[in-house]
């Protein structure tokens, strides 16, 4: 028996014919199904991968989002996801701590409660804490049904932005079917 396959990519289409002796799919291609039934036992295809910190990465497959961190791995079913987003956050603990301690250190130096060297050292450390909190960082939010997973990321580049666009598109597509 002869099998006929037509694979369309953008405006190009490729035609393959195979005989009974060939068992399997054409190599070098991934298949993305418009349905996601568990009982079909479809193979899990990797759609996109992104590395966002030193030893951390995310992999989007046709069924799951896998977040690999330094000491843990989280696997989230694609049907439980709502969306992925990146937000800029200021770090409130160092911001408020530095903002409170810095004026207190100046007041302690002026009233001679602390020695000038000790008070100035505390003032500089508090000022650095305030700056660190004000500078902030980016946070990757993985929104699920009833829960949100937030991960701090070092840099927000084009690779991560493209990955988030692909993931959100695939999440919306998975919800339709």
C-alpha positions in Angstrom: 0.0 0.0 0.0 1.2 3.5 -0.8 0.7 6.4 1.6 0.5 10.0 0.4 1.6 12.9 2.7 1.3 16.6 1.9 3.1 18.9 4.2 2.3 22.6 3.9 4.7 25.2 5.3 3.8 28.9 4.6 3.0 29.0 0.9 5.2 26.0 0.0 3.8 22.5 0.0 5.8 19.3 -0.1 4.4 16.0 -1.3 5.7 12.7 -0.1 4.8 9.1 -1.0 5.8 6.1 1.0 5.3 2.4 0.8 4.2 -0.3 3.3 7.9 -0.9 4.3 8.2 2.6 5.8 6.8 2.8 9.4 6.8 6.2 11.0 6.7 9.8 10.2 8.9 11.8 7.8 12.0 12.8 9.8 13.0 16.4 10.6 9.4 17.6 11.0 7.3 18.2 14.1 3.5 17.8 14.2 1.2 20.2 15.9 -2.3 18.8 16.3 -5.4 21.0 16.6 -6.8 18.5 19.1 -5.4 17.4 22.4 -7.2 14.3 23.6 -5.5 12.2 26.2 -6.7 8.9 24.9 -5.1 9.5 21.5 -1.6 9.2 23.1 0.0 11.6 20.6 3.7 12.2 20.7 4.8 15.3 22.7 6.5 17.7 20.3 8.9 20.4 21.4 7.6 23.7 20.0 10.1 26.2 21.5 12.9 26.5 24.1 14.2 29.5 25.9 17.0 30.0 28.4 16.5 33.0 30.7 19.0 32.8 33.6 22.3 31.0 34.0 21.0 27.5 34.6 17.3 28.0 34.1 15.2 27.3 31.0 11.7 26.8 29.7 10.5 24.3 27.1 7.1 24.5 25.5 5.7 21.3 24.1 2.4 20.6 22.5 1.0 19.4 25.9 3.2 21.0 28.6 5.3 23.9 29.8 8.4 22.7 31.5 10.3 25.2 33.7 13.8 23.9 34.7 15.4 25.8 37.5 18.7 25.3 39.3 17.3 23.0 42.0 13.8 22.1 40.7 11.7 21.4 37.7 8.1 22.4 37.3 5.9 20.8 34.6 2.6 22.5 33.9 -0.1 21.0 31.7 -1.0 23.4 28.8 -4.7 23.2 29.6 -4.1 24.7 33.1 -2.3 27.8 31.7 -3.9 31.1 31.2 -1.0 33.2 29.9 2.7 34.1 30.3 3.7 37.7 30.9 6.7 39.8 32.0 6.4 42.7 34.4 8.8 45.1 35.9 8.8 45.0 39.7 10.5 47.2 42.3 11.8 45.2 45.3 9.8 46.5 48.2 11.8 45.1 51.1 15.2 46.7 50.3 13.4 49.8 49.1 11.5 50.4 52.4 14.3 49.2 54.6 16.9 51.4 53.0 14.4 54.3 52.9 13.8 54.1 56.7 17.3 53.3 57.9 19.1 56.0 55.8 17.4 59.0 57.4 17.7 57.4 60.8 21.4 57.0 60.3 21.7 60.7 59.4 19.7 61.6 62.5 21.9 59.4 64.7 25.1 61.1 63.3 23.6 64.6 63.9 22.5 63.9 67.4 25.8 62.1 68.1 24.1 58.8 69.1 26.5 57.0 66.7 30.1 57.7 65.9 30.4 59.4 62.5 32.2 56.5 60.8 29.6 54.0 62.0 26.7 56.2 61.2 28.0 57.0 57.7 28.7 53.3 57.0 25.1 52.5 58.0 23.9 55.4 55.9 25.8 54.2 52.8 24.6 50.6 53.2 21.0 51.8 53.6 21.4 54.0 50.5 22.7 51.0 48.5 19.7 48.9 49.7 17.3 51.7 48.7 19.0 51.9 45.2 18.8 48.2 44.7 15.1 48.1 45.6 14.4 51.1 43.4 16.3 49.7 40.4 14.0 46.6 40.5 14.0 43.6 38.3 11.9 41.8 35.7 9.5 39.1 36.8 8.1 36.3 34.6 4.5 35.5 35.6 3.0 32.1 34.6 -0.7 32.5 35.2 -2.7 29.3 35.7 -6.2 28.6 36.8 -6.4 29.9 40.4 -2.6 30.3 40.8 0.3 32.4 39.6 3.9 31.3 39.5 6.4 34.3 39.6 10.0 33.9 38.6 12.7 36.6 38.8 14.7 36.9 35.6 18.0 38.6 35.0 17.3 40.1 31.6 14.4 40.5 29.3 15.6 39.9 25.8 14.3 39.2 22.4 14.5 35.4 22.9 12.2 35.5 26.0 9.8 37.9 24.3 9.5 35.6 21.2 9.0 32.6 23.5 6.2 34.3 25.4 4.5 35.2 22.2 4.7 31.6 20.9 3.5 30.2 24.2 0.6 32.6 24.5 -0.5 31.8 20.9 -0.3 28.0 21.7 -2.2 28.4 25.0 -5.0 30.2 23.2 -5.0 27.6 20.4 -5.1 24.8 23.0 -8.1 26.3 24.7 -10.2 26.4 21.6 -10.2 22.7 21.2 
